[in-house]
Amino acid sequence: MNINKIKKSIIIKVVFLLIFYSLFSLKLFAGNVEFPGFKSSPYYGEQVITFNLNPDIRIHINISSPDSFDVSKPVGLALFALPNGNTIEQTVGKILDTGDDWHYDIQHIGAQTRFLRKKITDYNLVTVYLEVSQKSWPYWKTQHSDYDQIVKSVVEYLKSYFRDYQPFIILTGHSGGGRFVFSVMDAFTTIPDYVKRISFLD
């Protein structure tokens, strides 16, 4: 076979593979990532799940819609510990209807998450709501002598779920939720490198 024809054939194959890889990469990075066990929220197609990690601790995770999640970027897990007296649903927030509990209108973390996702470009923001059955992290602490190890296991469990996406942790909470943040800090002699930000509200 003519050497020029061989070279031409090789070049055509290489170009085809490069085009195929580029199209595949664009499709992959564009999103369409559906997390197992999550359901689609009626709001912006967000992926959500709510479960009890143990009898005391209830967790709600909110991930962006499948077509908005970028697999080429890490996951920032914002662990939001609820304030005293609030449920997860109240903390997410809603447009108030007549007769609604006033707690629905004091935080709106759901809306704030959507606002931040429009601004953040270097990682996927995942919001995790943390509620205790006592509706008070300070009171919950008094019921558990091993509170620090419990919250440490919660953080590590959540982090492990997103291990494929270089997850890092943001610790935050409002009011009594600050006790959760302090409890995590109590569990370590030094703050782990994967905790990138700590913030207290109120």
C-alpha positions as a printed NumPy array, in Angstrom:
array([[  0.   ,   0.   ,   0.   ],
       [  1.207,   3.489,  -0.773],
       [  2.816,   5.089,   2.308],
       [  0.95 ,   8.353,   1.702],
       [ -2.377,   6.528,   1.729],
       [ -1.435,   4.858,   5.008],
       [ -0.541,   8.226,   6.546],
       [ -3.771,   9.742,   5.271],
       [ -5.795,   6.848,   6.728],
       [ -4.099,   7.219,  10.12 ],
       [ -4.698,  10.979,  10.169],
       [ -8.391,  10.521,   9.346],
       [ -8.778,   7.976,  12.169],
       [ -7.002,  10.216,  14.659],
       [ -9.15 ,  13.202,  13.694],
       [-12.3  ,  11.087,  14.015],
       [-11.264,   9.876,  17.478],
       [-10.501,  13.421,  18.607],
       [-13.904,  14.634,  17.414],
       [-15.635,  11.676,  19.088],
       [-13.763,  12.265,  22.361],
       [-14.592,  15.986,  22.295],
       [-18.282,  15.337,  21.766],
       [-18.292,  12.679,  24.483],
       [-16.524,  15.019,  26.903],
       [-18.953,  17.839,  26.234],
       [-21.872,  15.523,  26.878],
       [-20.242,  14.162,  30.033],
       [-19.321,  17.515,  31.514],
       [-22.687,  19.005,  30.613],
       [-24.228,  16.939,  33.347],
       [-27.081,  14.439,  33.176],
       [-25.819,  13.007,  36.463],
       [-28.635,  11.289,  38.312],
       [-27.799,  10.227,  41.858],
       [-29.235,   6.854,  42.929],
       [-32.025,   7.038,  45.467],
       [-32.721,  10.724,  44.896],
       [-36.007,  11.981,  43.491],
       [-36.614,  14.951,  41.261],
       [-37.963,  18.001,  43.056],
       [-40.757,  20.018,  41.4  ],
       [-38.481,  23.039,  41.857],
       [-35.876,  23.436,  39.111],
       [-35.448,  19.684,  38.79 ],
       [-33.241,  19.561,  41.884],
       [-32.324,  16.101,  43.147],
       [-33.421,  15.574,  46.748],
       [-33.531,  12.887,  49.389],
       [-34.629,  12.891,  53.053],
       [-33.757,  10.156,  55.529],
       [-32.951,   9.378,  59.151],
       [-29.306,   8.511,  59.701],
       [-30.194,   7.384,  63.225],
       [-33.298,   7.808,  65.437],
       [-32.244,  11.349,  66.386],
       [-30.755,  12.823,  63.227],
       [-32.79 ,  13.578,  60.108],
       [-31.012,  14.648,  56.926],
       [-32.153,  16.318,  53.714],
       [-29.742,  16.583,  50.765],
       [-30.292,  18.929,  47.824],
       [-28.222,  18.468,  44.643],
       [-28.613,  20.525,  41.484],
       [-30.583,  19.123,  38.553],
       [-28.907,  16.348,  36.517],
       [-28.162,  18.67 ,  33.605],
       [-26.591,  21.279,  35.9  ],
       [-24.213,  19.016,  37.809],
       [-20.703,  19.296,  36.364],
       [-18.665,  16.121,  36.868],
       [-15.456,  17.98 ,  36.01 ],
       [-15.77 ,  20.056,  39.205],
       [-15.571,  19.117,  42.903],
       [-18.498,  19.03 ,  45.309],
       [-18.796,  21.578,  48.086],
       [-20.963,  20.115,  50.852],
       [-22.614,  22.909,  52.829],
       [-23.718,  21.259,  56.06 ],
       [-26.448,  23.515,  57.421],
       [-27.415,  22.688,  61.011],
       [-30.926,  23.876,  61.781],
       [-31.727,  26.575,  64.327],
       [-33.626,  25.808,  67.505],
       [-37.27 ,  25.028,  66.867],
       [-37.067,  24.545,  63.096],
       [-37.859,  21.59 ,  60.868],
       [-36.079,  20.931,  57.579],
       [-39.161,  21.931,  55.608],
       [-39.404,  25.252,  57.445],
       [-35.717,  25.927,  56.903],
       [-35.963,  25.282,  53.179],
       [-38.662,  27.97 ,  53.122],
       [-41.641,  28.741,  50.915],
       [-43.964,  31.503,  49.795],
       [-46.252,  31.933,  52.771],
       [-49.917,  31.072,  52.547],
       [-52.505,  32.273,  55.022],
       [-52.135,  30.33 ,  58.238],
       [-48.61 ,  29.056,  57.556],
       [-46.204,  28.81 ,  60.473],
       [-43.913,  31.856,  60.595],
       [-40.852,  29.575,  60.674],
       [-41.269,  29.015,  56.928],
       [-40.358,  32.635,  56.296],
       [-37.195,  33.176,  58.357],
       [-34.452,  31.388,  56.413],
       [-35.269,  30.347,  52.852],
       [-32.137,  28.233,  52.499],
       [-33.687,  26.657,  49.406],
       [-33.815,  30.015,  47.625],
       [-30.384,  30.981,  48.92 ],
       [-28.94 ,  27.728,  47.548],
       [-30.35 ,  28.5  ,  44.091],
       [-28.934,  32.025,  44.246],
       [-25.478,  30.729,  45.165],
       [-25.507,  28.131,  42.397],
       [-25.846,  30.943,  39.881],
       [-22.789,  32.684,  41.355],
       [-20.496,  29.74 ,  42.102],
       [-18.573,  28.503,  39.074],
       [-15.721,  26.439,  40.519],
       [-17.622,  23.682,  42.323],
       [-21.003,  21.963,  42.626],
       [-22.866,  23.26 ,  45.665],
       [-24.717,  20.544,  47.586],
       [-26.773,  21.695,  50.556],
       [-27.3  ,  19.3  ,  53.455],
       [-29.882,  20.143,  56.118],
       [-29.287,  18.593,  59.54 ],
       [-32.19 ,  18.286,  61.983],
       [-32.396,  16.567,  65.362],
       [-35.564,  15.177,  66.874],
       [-35.178,  17.513,  69.862],
       [-35.161,  20.489,  67.436],
       [-32.151,  21.845,  69.293],
       [-28.546,  20.874,  68.707],
       [-27.492,  22.198,  72.137],
       [-30.119,  20.05 ,  73.866],
       [-29.272,  17.048,  71.662],
       [-25.637,  17.331,  72.806],
       [-26.659,  17.024,  76.46 ],
       [-28.312,  13.677,  75.649],
       [-25.181,  12.104,  74.124],
       [-21.869,  11.84 ,  75.938],
       [-20.262,  10.703,  72.667],
       [-21.788,  13.597,  70.706],
       [-18.47 ,  14.482,  69.065],
       [-17.964,  11.014,  67.593],
       [-21.559,  10.914,  66.373],
       [-21.269,  14.178,  64.442],
       [-17.856,  13.135,  63.135],
       [-19.404,   9.968,  61.715],
       [-22.2  ,  12.039,  60.142],
       [-19.706,  14.309,  58.387],
       [-17.576,  11.413,  57.187],
       [-20.645,   9.499,  55.976],
       [-21.853,  12.458,  53.914],
       [-18.385,  13.133,  52.543],
       [-17.94 ,   9.49 ,  51.53 ],
       [-21.119,   9.541,  49.449],
       [-19.545,  12.128,  47.14 ],
       [-16.044,  10.618,  47.191],
       [-15.904,  10.51 ,  43.379],
       [-16.106,  14.313,  43.215],
       [-13.26 ,  15.549,  45.472],
       [-15.716,  16.694,  48.162],
       [-14.929,  19.359,  50.696],
       [-16.96 ,  20.536,  53.672],
       [-18.507,  23.883,  54.59 ],
       [-19.752,  23.931,  58.183],
       [-22.539,  26.352,  58.913],
       [-25.719,  26.761,  60.883],
       [-28.091,  29.276,  62.377],
       [-28.742,  29.884,  66.075],
       [-28.539,  26.578,  67.941],
       [-27.176,  25.002,  64.767],
       [-23.852,  26.488,  65.779],
       [-23.619,  23.756,  68.422],
       [-23.31 ,  21.207,  65.61 ],
       [-20.382,  23.157,  64.157],
       [-18.657,  23.282,  67.547],
       [-19.365,  19.589,  68.056],
       [-17.563,  18.753,  64.822],
       [-14.622,  20.879,  65.941],
       [-14.644,  19.046,  69.302],
       [-14.142,  15.758,  67.446],
       [-10.714,  16.743,  66.105],
       [ -7.483,  18.047,  67.598],
       [ -6.964,  20.05 ,  64.397],
       [ -9.557,  21.028,  61.824],
       [ -9.369,  18.571,  58.896],
       [ -8.056,  19.862,  55.574],
       [-11.334,  18.929,  53.914],
       [-13.153,  21.578,  55.985],
       [-12.676,  24.639,  53.812],
       [-15.017,  27.111,  55.495],
       [-16.778,  27.629,  58.821],
       [-19.483,  30.222,  59.273],
       [-21.98 ,  31.084,  61.99 ],
       [-25.281,  32.816,  61.341],
       [-26.865,  34.938,  64.049]])
